[in-house]
Amino acid sequence: MFEQMKTMGTLANLLKNREQLAEAGARVKQTLNDNPAIGEAGGGAIRVTVGSDMKVIRIEIAPAVVAGMSAGAAALTQVEDLIAEATNDALTRAQHRLREALEREAKDLGIEGLGDHLGGLLS
């Protein structure tokens, strides 16, 4: 409990210095912009790239997959499933990178473990 109070006190002090928080936020965003998350499915046949705003920026579909899409409804359904799988993989990777970047910044700001006190917000 003492650790929680100490963390909350540190956070209160940080809130007084919004510039420091804004800079930390900008660094987190830049980290994610520099390294977008790429998810894959079908052994790399489908690749989805997600940016720092957790939005899809690119979907790559291997030519063989595109050619196979005309094989019928079952093939199309399989491709749709692969796209969903790759998108979910990319989003999971982006969330993981965001969590790591936030934890790194929190540590640098002296509020390490803050995520533990935010009710799973960073989980």
N, CA, C and O atoms as a Tinker XYZ file with bonds, in Angstrom:
   492  protein
     1  N      0.823000   -1.190000    0.000000    73     2
     2  CA     0.000000    0.000000    0.000000    64     1     3
     3  C      0.868000    1.255000    0.000000    63     2     4     5
     4  O      0.545000    2.246000   -0.655000    81     3
     5  N      1.974000    1.202000    0.743000    73     3     6
     6  CA     2.866000    2.356000    0.774000    64     5     7
     7  C      3.415000    2.657000   -0.622000    63     6     8     9
     8  O      3.550000    3.816000   -1.014000    81     7
     9  N      3.731000    1.582000   -1.369000    73     7    10
    10  CA     4.241000    1.762000   -2.740000    64     9    11
    11  C      3.210000    2.458000   -3.609000    63    10    12    13
    12  O      3.560000    3.323000   -4.412000    81    11
    13  N      1.938000    2.090000   -3.458000    73    11    14
    14  CA     0.878000    2.719000   -4.239000    64    13    15
    15  C      0.783000    4.200000   -3.917000    63    14    16    17
    16  O      0.628000    5.029000   -4.813000    81    15
    17  N      0.877000    4.531000   -2.633000    73    15    18
    18  CA     0.799000    5.934000   -2.227000    64    17    19
    19  C      1.995000    6.702000   -2.775000    63    18    20    21
    20  O      1.861000    7.841000   -3.221000    81    19
    21  N      3.151000    6.077000   -2.738000    73    19    22
    22  CA     4.362000    6.711000   -3.268000    64    21    23
    23  C      4.212000    6.945000   -4.769000    63    22    24    25
    24  O      4.553000    8.018000   -5.268000    81    23
    25  N      3.703000    5.940000   -5.493000    73    23    26
    26  CA     3.506000    6.069000   -6.934000    64    25    27
    27  C      2.503000    7.168000   -7.244000    63    26    28    29
    28  O      2.721000    7.971000   -8.151000    81    27
    29  N      1.421000    7.207000   -6.508000    73    27    30
    30  CA     0.404000    8.230000   -6.742000    64    29    31
    31  C      0.950000    9.630000   -6.421000    63    30    32    33
    32  O      0.594000   10.600000   -7.090000    81    31
    33  N      1.795000    9.735000   -5.419000    73    31    34
    34  CA     2.422000   11.017000   -5.111000    64    33    35
    35  C      3.339000   11.463000   -6.234000    63    34    36    37
    36  O      3.349000   12.635000   -6.612000    81    35
    37  N      4.107000   10.526000   -6.764000    73    35    38
    38  CA     4.981000   10.838000   -7.902000    64    37    39
    39  C      4.155000   11.269000   -9.096000    63    38    40    41
    40  O      4.506000   12.223000   -9.790000    81    39
    41  N      3.047000   10.563000   -9.339000    73    39    42
    42  CA     2.164000   10.914000  -10.449000    64    41    43
    43  C      1.578000   12.313000  -10.259000    63    42    44    45
    44  O      1.493000   13.084000  -11.215000    81    43
    45  N      1.182000   12.636000   -9.054000    73    43    46
    46  CA     0.642000   13.969000   -8.770000    64    45    47
    47  C      1.684000   15.039000   -9.073000    63    46    48    49
    48  O      1.354000   16.089000   -9.624000    81    47
    49  N      2.943000   14.777000   -8.715000    73    47    50
    50  CA     4.004000   15.735000   -9.025000    64    49    51
    51  C      4.201000   15.873000  -10.533000    63    50    52    53
    52  O      4.441000   16.970000  -11.038000    81    51
    53  N      4.096000   14.749000  -11.247000    73    51    54
    54  CA     4.238000   14.805000  -12.698000    64    53    55
    55  C      3.122000   15.605000  -13.342000    63    54    56    57
    56  O      3.351000   16.318000  -14.319000    81    55
    57  N      1.922000   15.492000  -12.806000    73    55    58
    58  CA     0.796000   16.229000  -13.377000    64    57    59
    59  C      1.023000   17.739000  -13.302000    63    58    60    61
    60  O      0.466000   18.506000  -14.088000    81    59
    61  N      1.841000   18.143000  -12.355000    73    59    62
    62  CA     2.192000   19.559000  -12.255000    64    61    63
    63  C      3.126000   19.963000  -13.389000    63    62    64    65
    64  O      3.195000   21.136000  -13.756000    81    63
    65  N      3.846000   18.987000  -13.944000    73    63    66
    66  CA     4.777000   19.267000  -15.031000    64    65    67
    67  C      4.262000   18.609000  -16.308000    63    66    68    69
    68  O      4.774000   17.576000  -16.741000    81    67
    69  N      3.272000   19.205000  -16.885000    73    67    70
    70  CA     2.628000   18.654000  -18.085000    64    69    71
    71  C      3.590000   18.577000  -19.266000    63    70    72    73
    72  O      3.457000   17.709000  -20.128000    81    71
    73  N      4.536000   19.468000  -19.300000    73    71    74
    74  CA     5.512000   19.459000  -20.401000    64    73    75
    75  C      6.307000   18.156000  -20.410000    63    74    76    77
    76  O      6.540000   17.575000  -21.470000    81    75
    77  N      6.715000   17.708000  -19.248000    73    75    78
    78  CA     7.472000   16.464000  -19.126000    64    77    79
    79  C      6.611000   15.281000  -19.585000    63    78    80    81
    80  O      7.101000   14.385000  -20.273000    81    79
    81  N      5.346000   15.280000  -19.207000    73    79    82
    82  CA     4.433000   14.218000  -19.642000    64    81    83
    83  C      4.198000   14.269000  -21.139000    63    82    84    85
    84  O      4.160000   13.229000  -21.796000    81    83
    85  N      4.041000   15.468000  -21.689000    73    83    86
    86  CA     3.823000   15.616000  -23.133000    64    85    87
    87  C      5.028000   15.105000  -23.910000    63    86    88    89
    88  O      4.882000   14.450000  -24.942000    81    87
    89  N      6.212000   15.407000  -23.410000    73    87    90
    90  CA     7.434000   14.924000  -24.066000    64    89    91
    91  C      7.509000   13.401000  -24.027000    63    90    92    93
    92  O      7.890000   12.767000  -25.011000    81    91
    93  N      7.145000   12.820000  -22.890000    73    91    94
    94  CA     7.151000   11.360000  -22.769000    64    93    95
    95  C      6.141000   10.751000  -23.740000    63    94    96    97
    96  O      6.435000    9.750000  -24.393000    81    95
    97  N      4.965000   11.345000  -23.836000    73    95    98
    98  CA     3.947000   10.869000  -24.770000    64    97    99
    99  C      4.420000   10.948000  -26.208000    63    98   100   101
   100  O      4.171000   10.042000  -27.003000    81    99
   101  N      5.101000   12.031000  -26.539000    73    99   102
   102  CA     5.628000   12.191000  -27.905000    64   101   103
   103  C      6.691000   11.136000  -28.199000    63   102   104   105
   104  O      6.757000   10.613000  -29.312000    81   103
   105  N      7.520000   10.825000  -27.208000    73   103   106
   106  CA     8.534000    9.782000  -27.409000    64   105   107
   107  C      7.894000    8.412000  -27.626000    63   106   108   109
   108  O      8.353000    7.637000  -28.466000    81   107
   109  N      6.843000    8.115000  -26.877000    73   107   110
   110  CA     6.139000    6.840000  -27.050000    64   109   111
   111  C      5.572000    6.761000  -28.458000    63   110   112   113
   112  O      5.742000    5.753000  -29.144000    81   111
   113  N      4.907000    7.807000  -28.883000    73   111   114
   114  CA     4.306000    7.828000  -30.225000    64   113   115
   115  C      5.371000    7.684000  -31.299000    63   114   116   117
   116  O      5.181000    6.942000  -32.263000    81   115
   117  N      6.482000    8.382000  -31.148000    73   115   118
   118  CA     7.556000    8.307000  -32.137000    64   117   119
   119  C      8.153000    6.903000  -32.197000    63   118   120   121
   120  O      8.464000    6.394000  -33.274000    81   119
   121  N      8.307000    6.287000  -31.029000    73   119   122
   122  CA     8.818000    4.918000  -30.993000    64   121   123
   123  C      7.938000    4.001000  -31.821000    63   122   124   125
   124  O      8.432000    3.183000  -32.597000    81   123
   125  N      6.627000    4.142000  -31.652000    73   123   126
   126  CA     5.696000    3.286000  -32.387000    64   125   127
   127  C      5.619000    3.663000  -33.861000    63   126   128   129
   128  O      5.433000    2.795000  -34.714000    81   127
   129  N      5.762000    4.947000  -34.165000    73   127   130
   130  CA     5.777000    5.366000  -35.575000    64   129   131
   131  C      7.004000    4.823000  -36.293000    63   130   132   133
   132  O      6.936000    4.450000  -37.465000    81   131
   133  N      8.129000    4.782000  -35.579000    73   131   134
   134  CA     9.370000    4.300000  -36.183000    64   133   135
   135  C      9.367000    2.790000  -36.383000    63   134   136   137
   136  O     10.080000    2.275000  -37.245000    81   135
   137  N      8.573000    2.083000  -35.596000    73   135   138
   138  CA     8.524000    0.619000  -35.655000    64   137   139
   139  C      7.080000    0.134000  -35.653000    63   138   140   141
   140  O      6.604000   -0.380000  -34.641000    81   139
   141  N      6.374000    0.289000  -36.776000    73   139   142
   142  CA     4.992000   -0.192000  -36.794000    64   141   143
   143  C      4.960000   -1.706000  -36.591000    63   142   144   145
   144  O      5.911000   -2.413000  -36.921000    81   143
   145  N      3.862000   -2.176000  -36.050000    73   143   146
   146  CA     3.712000   -3.603000  -35.765000    64   145   147
   147  C      3.214000   -4.330000  -37.013000    63   146   148   149
   148  O      2.297000   -3.868000  -37.693000    81   147
   149  N      3.830000   -5.465000  -37.300000    73   147   150
   150  CA     3.440000   -6.260000  -38.461000    64   149   151
   151  C      2.975000   -7.624000  -37.969000    63   150   152   153
   152  O      3.703000   -8.336000  -37.277000    81   151
   153  N      1.754000   -7.968000  -38.338000    73   151   154
   154  CA     1.203000   -9.272000  -38.007000    64   153   155
   155  C      1.125000  -10.114000  -39.267000    63   154   156   157
   156  O      0.985000   -9.589000  -40.371000    81   155
   157  N      1.216000  -11.428000  -39.090000    73   155   158
   158  CA     1.200000  -12.337000  -40.239000    64   157   159
   159  C      0.238000  -13.486000  -40.001000    63   158   160   161
   160  O     -0.099000  -13.820000  -38.865000    81   159
   161  N     -0.193000  -14.080000  -41.102000    73   159   162
   162  CA    -0.989000  -15.302000  -41.059000    64   161   163
   163  C     -0.699000  -16.078000  -42.333000    63   162   164   165
   164  O     -0.232000  -15.531000  -43.333000    81   163
   165  N     -0.990000  -17.365000  -42.263000    73   163   166
   166  CA    -0.762000  -18.206000  -43.444000    64   165   167
   167  C      0.702000  -18.289000  -43.825000    63   166   168   169
   168  O      1.046000  -18.300000  -45.007000    81   167
   169  N      1.562000  -18.347000  -42.817000    73   167   170
   170  CA     2.993000  -18.436000  -43.100000    64   169   171
   171  C      3.544000  -17.207000  -43.803000    63   170   172   173
   172  O      4.504000  -17.307000  -44.568000    81   171
   173  N      2.950000  -16.054000  -43.553000    73   171   174
   174  CA     3.414000  -14.806000  -44.167000    64   173   175
   175  C      2.685000  -14.475000  -45.460000    63   174   176   177
   176  O      3.009000  -13.486000  -46.117000    81   175
   177  N      1.705000  -15.289000  -45.833000    73   175   178
   178  CA     0.947000  -15.025000  -47.062000    64   177   179
   179  C      0.126000  -13.747000  -46.936000    63   178   180   181
   180  O     -0.128000  -13.063000  -47.928000    81   179
   181  N     -0.285000  -13.432000  -45.713000    73   179   182
   182  CA    -1.011000  -12.194000  -45.418000    64   181   183
   183  C     -0.228000  -11.465000  -44.344000    63   182   184   185
   184  O      0.112000  -12.038000  -43.309000    81   183
   185  N      0.059000  -10.183000  -44.602000    73   183   186
   186  CA     0.761000   -9.354000  -43.625000    64   185   187
   187  C     -0.025000   -8.066000  -43.433000    63   186   188   189
   188  O     -0.447000   -7.429000  -44.398000    81   187
   189  N     -0.216000   -7.693000  -42.168000    73   187   190
   190  CA    -0.942000   -6.476000  -41.831000    64   189   191
   191  C     -0.035000   -5.608000  -40.972000    63   190   192   193
   192  O      0.588000   -6.087000  -40.025000    81   191
   193  N      0.030000   -4.328000  -41.313000    73   191   194
   194  CA     0.846000   -3.371000  -40.566000    64   193   195
   195  C     -0.069000   -2.403000  -39.820000    63   194   196   197
   196  O     -0.990000   -1.828000  -40.399000    81   195
   197  N      0.203000   -2.233000  -38.521000    73   195   198
   198  CA    -0.573000   -1.340000  -37.668000    64   197   199
   199  C      0.354000   -0.248000  -37.141000    63   198   200   201
   200  O      1.473000   -0.520000  -36.705000    81   199
   201  N     -0.135000    0.994000  -37.190000    73   199   202
   202  CA     0.653000    2.135000  -36.738000    64   201   203
   203  C      0.406000    2.492000  -35.282000    63   202   204   205
   204  O     -0.295000    1.784000  -34.559000    81   203
   205  N      0.996000    3.604000  -34.870000    73   203   206
   206  CA     0.946000    4.022000  -33.470000    64   205   207
   207  C     -0.460000    4.381000  -33.004000    63   206   208   209
   208  O     -0.731000    4.384000  -31.804000    81   207
   209  N     -1.348000    4.681000  -33.931000    73   207   210
   210  CA    -2.720000    5.027000  -33.565000    64   209   211
   211  C     -3.634000    3.799000  -33.549000    63   210   212   213
   212  O     -4.857000    3.919000  -33.476000    81   211
   213  N     -3.008000    2.608000  -33.621000    73   211   214
   214  CA    -3.718000    1.326000  -33.611000    64   213   215
   215  C     -4.660000    1.185000  -34.806000    63   214   216   217
   216  O     -5.703000    0.538000  -34.716000    81   215
   217  N     -4.281000    1.793000  -35.914000    73   215   218
   218  CA    -5.044000    1.657000  -37.151000    64   217   219
   219  C     -4.199000    0.913000  -38.175000    63   218   220   221
   220  O     -2.973000    1.021000  -38.201000    81   219
   221  N     -4.887000    0.160000  -39.012000    73   219   222
   222  CA    -4.206000   -0.584000  -40.068000    64   221   223
   223  C     -3.685000    0.396000  -41.103000    63   222   224   225
   224  O     -4.434000    1.234000  -41.605000    81   223
   225  N     -2.395000    0.291000  -41.423000    73   223   226
   226  CA    -1.820000    1.154000  -42.454000    64   225   227
   227  C     -1.576000    0.420000  -43.761000    63   226   228   229
   228  O     -1.487000    1.032000  -44.826000    81   227
   229  N     -1.469000   -0.893000  -43.669000    73   227   230
   230  CA    -1.159000   -1.629000  -44.898000    64   229   231
   231  C     -1.563000   -3.095000  -44.740000    63   230   232   233
   232  O     -1.419000   -3.691000  -43.672000    81   231
   233  N     -2.069000   -3.648000  -45.825000    73   231   234
   234  CA    -2.341000   -5.080000  -45.898000    64   233   235
   235  C     -1.636000   -5.600000  -47.139000    63   234   236   237
   236  O     -1.839000   -5.098000  -48.245000    81   235
   237  N     -0.810000   -6.606000  -46.938000    73   235   238
   238  CA    -0.100000   -7.233000  -48.066000    64   237   239
   239  C     -0.637000   -8.644000  -48.240000    63   238   240   241
   240  O     -0.714000   -9.417000  -47.285000    81   239
   241  N     -1.004000   -8.965000  -49.465000    73   239   242
   242  CA    -1.519000  -10.294000  -49.785000    64   241   243
   243  C     -0.636000  -10.879000  -50.869000    63   242   244   245
   244  O     -0.451000  -10.272000  -51.924000    81   243
   245  N     -0.093000  -12.056000  -50.610000    73   243   246
   246  CA     0.792000  -12.717000  -51.570000    64   245   247
   247  C      0.027000  -12.994000  -52.867000    63   246   248   249
   248  O     -1.154000  -13.339000  -52.831000    81   247
   249  N      0.697000  -12.844000  -54.009000    73   247   250
   250  CA     0.037000  -13.081000  -55.301000    64   249   251
   251  C     -0.647000  -14.447000  -55.404000    63   250   252   253
   252  O     -1.709000  -14.560000  -56.016000    81   251
   253  N     -0.058000  -15.466000  -54.823000    73   251   254
   254  CA    -0.667000  -16.796000  -54.878000    64   253   255
   255  C     -2.010000  -16.819000  -54.153000    63   254   256   257
   256  O     -2.930000  -17.530000  -54.559000    81   255
   257  N     -2.117000  -16.046000  -53.091000    73   255   258
   258  CA    -3.380000  -15.967000  -52.354000    64   257   259
   259  C     -4.428000  -15.271000  -53.206000    63   258   260   261
   260  O     -5.576000  -15.709000  -53.280000    81   259
   261  N     -4.029000  -14.197000  -53.841000    73   259   262
   262  CA    -4.961000  -13.462000  -54.706000    64   261   263
   263  C     -5.456000  -14.371000  -55.825000    63   262   264   265
   264  O     -6.648000  -14.389000  -56.133000    81   263
   265  N     -4.558000  -15.110000  -56.424000    73   263   266
   266  CA    -4.932000  -16.014000  -57.517000    64   265   267
   267  C     -5.898000  -17.087000  -57.022000    63   266   268   269
   268  O     -6.812000  -17.479000  -57.748000    81   267
   269  N     -5.707000  -17.557000  -55.813000    73   267   270
   270  CA    -6.556000  -18.602000  -55.268000    64   269   271
   271  C     -7.919000  -18.119000  -54.828000    63   270   272   273
   272  O     -8.812000  -18.934000  -54.597000    81   271
   273  N     -8.106000  -16.804000  -54.705000    73   271   274
   274  CA    -9.384000  -16.268000  -54.247000    64   273   275
   275  C    -10.513000  -16.571000  -55.222000    63   274   276   277
   276  O    -11.677000  -16.604000  -54.825000    81   275
   277  N    -10.193000  -16.787000  -56.463000    73   275   278
   278  CA   -11.237000  -17.050000  -57.455000    64   277   279
   279  C    -11.660000  -18.522000  -57.462000    63   278   280   281
   280  O    -12.508000  -18.918000  -58.261000    81   279
   281  N    -11.078000  -19.326000  -56.581000    73   279   282
   282  CA   -11.374000  -20.759000  -56.545000    64   281   283
   283  C    -12.744000  -21.074000  -55.947000    63   282   284   285
   284  O    -13.206000  -22.213000  -56.024000    81   283
   285  N    -13.377000  -20.103000  -55.368000    73   283   286
   286  CA   -14.712000  -20.340000  -54.820000    64   285   287
   287  C    -14.900000  -19.717000  -53.456000    63   286   288   289
   288  O    -14.000000  -19.089000  -52.898000    81   287
   289  N    -16.110000  -19.913000  -52.934000    73   287   290
   290  CA   -16.498000  -19.298000  -51.671000    64   289   291
   291  C    -15.634000  -19.784000  -50.505000    63   290   292   293
   292  O    -15.307000  -18.998000  -49.616000    81   291
   293  N    -15.266000  -21.046000  -50.496000    73   291   294
   294  CA   -14.446000  -21.581000  -49.398000    64   293   295
   295  C    -13.076000  -20.924000  -49.371000    63   294   296   297
   296  O    -12.558000  -20.600000  -48.302000    81   295
   297  N    -12.489000  -20.727000  -50.547000    73   295   298
   298  CA   -11.175000  -20.077000  -50.627000    64   297   299
   299  C    -11.272000  -18.633000  -50.158000    63   298   300   301
   300  O    -10.392000  -18.146000  -49.447000    81   299
   301  N    -12.330000  -17.956000  -50.551000    73   299   302
   302  CA   -12.527000  -16.566000  -50.139000    64   301   303
   303  C    -12.693000  -16.480000  -48.621000    63   302   304   305
   304  O    -12.129000  -15.589000  -47.984000    81   303
   305  N    -13.449000  -17.384000  -48.053000    73   303   306
   306  CA   -13.633000  -17.413000  -46.600000    64   305   307
   307  C    -12.311000  -17.651000  -45.890000    63   306   308   309
   308  O    -12.043000  -17.041000  -44.855000    81   307
   309  N    -11.493000  -18.523000  -46.432000    73   307   310
   310  CA   -10.188000  -18.797000  -45.835000    64   309   311
   311  C     -9.310000  -17.542000  -45.859000    63   310   312   313
   312  O     -8.629000  -17.243000  -44.878000    81   311
   313  N     -9.324000  -16.810000  -46.974000    73   311   314
   314  CA    -8.538000  -15.574000  -47.077000    64   313   315
   315  C     -9.052000  -14.541000  -46.079000    63   314   316   317
   316  O     -8.260000  -13.864000  -45.423000    81   315
   317  N    -10.360000  -14.420000  -45.961000    73   315   318
   318  CA   -10.935000  -13.480000  -44.996000    64   317   319
   319  C    -10.491000  -13.837000  -43.574000    63   318   320   321
   320  O    -10.165000  -12.952000  -42.782000    81   319
   321  N    -10.481000  -15.128000  -43.257000    73   319   322
   322  CA   -10.037000  -15.570000  -41.936000    64   321   323
   323  C     -8.558000  -15.250000  -41.711000    63   322   324   325
   324  O     -8.158000  -14.850000  -40.618000    81   323
   325  N     -7.758000  -15.431000  -42.752000    73   323   326
   326  CA    -6.332000  -15.123000  -42.641000    64   325   327
   327  C     -6.104000  -13.628000  -42.431000    63   326   328   329
   328  O     -5.230000  -13.233000  -41.659000    81   327
   329  N     -6.882000  -12.809000  -43.109000    73   327   330
   330  CA    -6.756000  -11.353000  -42.929000    64   329   331
   331  C     -7.118000  -10.976000  -41.494000    63   330   332   333
   332  O     -6.427000  -10.171000  -40.869000    81   331
   333  N     -8.190000  -11.552000  -40.975000    73   331   334
   334  CA    -8.579000  -11.278000  -39.588000    64   333   335
   335  C     -7.481000  -11.735000  -38.623000    63   334   336   337
   336  O     -7.151000  -11.028000  -37.671000    81   335
   337  N     -6.927000  -12.907000  -38.873000    73   335   338
   338  CA    -5.870000  -13.444000  -38.015000    64   337   339
   339  C     -4.626000  -12.550000  -38.042000    63   338   340   341
   340  O     -4.043000  -12.263000  -36.997000    81   339
   341  N     -4.227000  -12.116000  -39.222000    73   339   342
   342  CA    -3.052000  -11.242000  -39.344000    64   341   343
   343  C     -3.307000   -9.885000  -38.693000    63   342   344   345
   344  O     -2.410000   -9.314000  -38.073000    81   343
   345  N     -4.520000   -9.372000  -38.833000    73   343   346
   346  CA    -4.869000   -8.089000  -38.215000    64   345   347
   347  C     -4.818000   -8.195000  -36.701000    63   346   348   349
   348  O     -4.265000   -7.322000  -36.033000    81   347
   349  N     -5.390000   -9.257000  -36.158000    73   347   350
   350  CA    -5.350000   -9.451000  -34.708000    64   349   351
   351  C     -3.925000   -9.623000  -34.204000    63   350   352   353
   352  O     -3.579000   -9.130000  -33.131000    81   351
   353  N     -3.099000  -10.320000  -34.975000    73   351   354
   354  CA    -1.693000  -10.487000  -34.612000    64   353   355
   355  C     -0.984000   -9.132000  -34.579000    63   354   356   357
   356  O     -0.229000   -8.842000  -33.651000    81   355
   357  N     -1.231000   -8.312000  -35.589000    73   355   358
   358  CA    -0.603000   -6.986000  -35.647000    64   357   359
   359  C     -1.065000   -6.108000  -34.491000    63   358   360   361
   360  O     -0.255000   -5.411000  -33.879000    81   359
   361  N     -2.349000   -6.136000  -34.194000    73   359   362
   362  CA    -2.867000   -5.332000  -33.087000    64   361   363
   363  C     -2.292000   -5.786000  -31.745000    63   362   364   365
   364  O     -1.959000   -4.959000  -30.896000    81   363
   365  N     -2.178000   -7.085000  -31.561000    73   363   366
   366  CA    -1.572000   -7.609000  -30.326000    64   365   367
   367  C     -0.130000   -7.148000  -30.209000    63   366   368   369
   368  O      0.310000   -6.726000  -29.140000    81   367
   369  N      0.606000   -7.231000  -31.317000    73   367   370
   370  CA     2.003000   -6.778000  -31.295000    64   369   371
   371  C      2.095000   -5.277000  -31.023000    63   370   372   373
   372  O      2.969000   -4.841000  -30.274000    81   371
   373  N      1.200000   -4.478000  -31.622000    73   371   374
   374  CA     1.204000   -3.025000  -31.407000    64   373   375
   375  C      0.890000   -2.703000  -29.952000    63   374   376   377
   376  O      1.518000   -1.822000  -29.365000    81   375
   377  N     -0.069000   -3.403000  -29.367000    73   375   378
   378  CA    -0.408000   -3.178000  -27.967000    64   377   379
   379  C      0.754000   -3.547000  -27.052000    63   378   380   381
   380  O      1.022000   -2.862000  -26.065000    81   379
   381  N      1.433000   -4.625000  -27.387000    73   379   382
   382  CA     2.594000   -5.042000  -26.596000    64   381   383
   383  C      3.694000   -3.975000  -26.670000    63   382   384   385
   384  O      4.299000   -3.632000  -25.654000    81   383
   385  N      3.949000   -3.455000  -27.876000    73   383   386
   386  CA     4.977000   -2.410000  -28.030000    64   385   387
   387  C      4.582000   -1.147000  -27.293000    63   386   388   389
   388  O      5.427000   -0.485000  -26.693000    81   387
   389  N      3.291000   -0.806000  -27.335000    73   387   390
   390  CA     2.817000    0.372000  -26.617000    64   389   391
   391  C      3.037000    0.193000  -25.122000    63   390   392   393
   392  O      3.534000    1.099000  -24.453000    81   391
   393  N      2.672000   -0.960000  -24.600000    73   391   394
   394  CA     2.848000   -1.240000  -23.175000    64   393   395
   395  C      4.319000   -1.136000  -22.784000    63   394   396   397
   396  O      4.651000   -0.543000  -21.758000    81   395
   397  N      5.206000   -1.717000  -23.607000    73   395   398
   398  CA     6.645000   -1.654000  -23.313000    64   397   399
   399  C      7.147000   -0.213000  -23.326000    63   398   400   401
   400  O      7.912000    0.190000  -22.450000    81   399
   401  N      6.716000    0.563000  -24.322000    73   399   402
   402  CA     7.161000    1.955000  -24.425000    64   401   403
   403  C      6.646000    2.779000  -23.247000    63   402   404   405
   404  O      7.374000    3.611000  -22.705000    81   403
   405  N      5.401000    2.550000  -22.854000    73   403   406
   406  CA     4.847000    3.276000  -21.707000    64   405   407
   407  C      5.559000    2.893000  -20.414000    63   406   408   409
   408  O      5.842000    3.752000  -19.579000    81   407
   409  N      5.845000    1.621000  -20.254000    73   407   410
   410  CA     6.553000    1.177000  -19.052000    64   409   411
   411  C      7.958000    1.766000  -18.994000    63   410   412   413
   412  O      8.435000    2.145000  -17.925000    81   411
   413  N      8.618000    1.840000  -20.147000    73   411   414
   414  CA     9.966000    2.423000  -20.206000    64   413   415
   415  C      9.920000    3.901000  -19.817000    63   414   416   417
   416  O     10.751000    4.371000  -19.040000    81   415
   417  N      8.942000    4.630000  -20.365000    73   415   418
   418  CA     8.823000    6.054000  -20.043000    64   417   419
   419  C      8.457000    6.247000  -18.573000    63   418   420   421
   420  O      8.979000    7.148000  -17.916000    81   419
   421  N      7.559000    5.404000  -18.055000    73   419   422
   422  CA     7.164000    5.511000  -16.648000    64   421   423
   423  C      8.377000    5.298000  -15.745000    63   422   424   425
   424  O      8.552000    6.003000  -14.751000    81   423
   425  N      9.209000    4.326000  -16.098000    73   423   426
   426  CA    10.418000    4.065000  -15.310000    64   425   427
   427  C     11.336000    5.287000  -15.343000    63   426   428   429
   428  O     11.875000    5.697000  -14.315000    81   427
   429  N     11.506000    5.862000  -16.536000    73   427   430
   430  CA    12.368000    7.044000  -16.661000    64   429   431
   431  C     11.828000    8.237000  -15.877000    63   430   432   433
   432  O     12.589000    9.085000  -15.412000    81   431
   433  N     10.495000    8.290000  -15.736000    73   431   434
   434  CA     9.873000    9.396000  -15.003000    64   433   435
   435  C      9.754000    9.113000  -13.506000    63   434   436   437
   436  O      9.259000    9.946000  -12.746000    81   435
   437  N     10.211000    7.935000  -13.091000    73   435   438
   438  CA    10.169000    7.601000  -11.674000    64   437   439
   439  C      8.831000    7.062000  -11.208000    63   438   440   441
   440  O      8.547000    7.075000  -10.010000    81   439
   441  N      8.010000    6.592000  -12.120000    73   439   442
   442  CA     6.710000    6.032000  -11.736000    64   441   443
   443  C      6.588000    4.597000  -12.248000    63   442   444   445
   444  O      5.546000    4.185000  -12.759000    81   443
   445  N      7.667000    3.864000  -12.099000    73   443   446
   446  CA     7.700000    2.472000  -12.516000    64   445   447
   447  C      6.597000    1.695000  -11.816000    63   446   448   449
   448  O      6.354000    1.879000  -10.624000    81   447
   449  N      5.935000    0.830000  -12.564000    73   447   450
   450  CA     4.861000    0.022000  -12.001000    64   449   451
   451  C      3.524000    0.727000  -11.985000    63   450   452   453
   452  O      2.570000    0.229000  -11.388000    81   451
   453  N      3.437000    1.873000  -12.629000    73   451   454
   454  CA     2.182000    2.618000  -12.644000    64   453   455
   455  C      1.064000    1.780000  -13.252000    63   454   456   457
   456  O     -0.074000    1.843000  -12.789000    81   455
   457  N      1.370000    1.004000  -14.272000    73   455   458
   458  CA     0.355000    0.190000  -14.920000    64   457   459
   459  C     -0.317000   -0.778000  -13.987000    63   458   460   461
   460  O     -1.477000   -1.136000  -14.189000    81   459
   461  N      0.407000   -1.215000  -12.949000    73   459   462
   462  CA    -0.162000   -2.133000  -11.963000    64   461   463
   463  C     -1.289000   -1.490000  -11.174000    63   462   464   465
   464  O     -2.119000   -2.188000  -10.592000    81   463
   465  N     -1.322000   -0.157000  -11.152000    73   463   466
   466  CA    -2.301000    0.567000  -10.353000    64   465   467
   467  C     -3.402000    1.171000  -11.211000    63   466   468   469
   468  O     -4.245000    1.909000  -10.700000    81   467
   469  N     -3.411000    0.873000  -12.502000    73   467   470
   470  CA    -4.412000    1.463000  -13.388000    64   469   471
   471  C     -5.491000    0.480000  -13.803000    63   470   472   473
   472  O     -6.137000    0.660000  -14.835000    81   471
   473  N     -5.683000   -0.530000  -13.025000    73   471   474
   474  CA    -6.770000   -1.472000  -13.267000    64   473   475
   475  C     -6.673000   -2.212000  -14.587000    63   474   476   477
   476  O     -7.698000   -2.480000  -15.214000    81   475
   477  N     -5.479000   -2.545000  -15.020000    73   475   478
   478  CA    -5.340000   -3.310000  -16.256000    64   477   479
   479  C     -5.405000   -2.471000  -17.518000    63   478   480   481
   480  O     -5.478000   -3.024000  -18.615000    81   479
   481  N     -5.381000   -1.152000  -17.394000    73   479   482
   482  CA    -5.466000   -0.283000  -18.563000    64   481   483
   483  C     -4.373000   -0.568000  -19.577000    63   482   484   485
   484  O     -4.605000   -0.454000  -20.780000    81   483
   485  N     -3.184000   -0.937000  -19.114000    73   483   486
   486  CA    -2.071000   -1.194000  -20.013000    64   485   487
   487  C     -1.912000   -2.679000  -20.326000    63   486   488   489
   488  O     -0.919000   -3.077000  -20.936000    81   487
   489  N     -2.867000   -3.494000  -19.922000    73   487   490
   490  CA    -2.767000   -4.944000  -20.185000    64   489   491
   491  C     -3.237000   -5.281000  -21.567000    63   490   492
   492  O     -3.222000   -6.448000  -21.956000    81   491
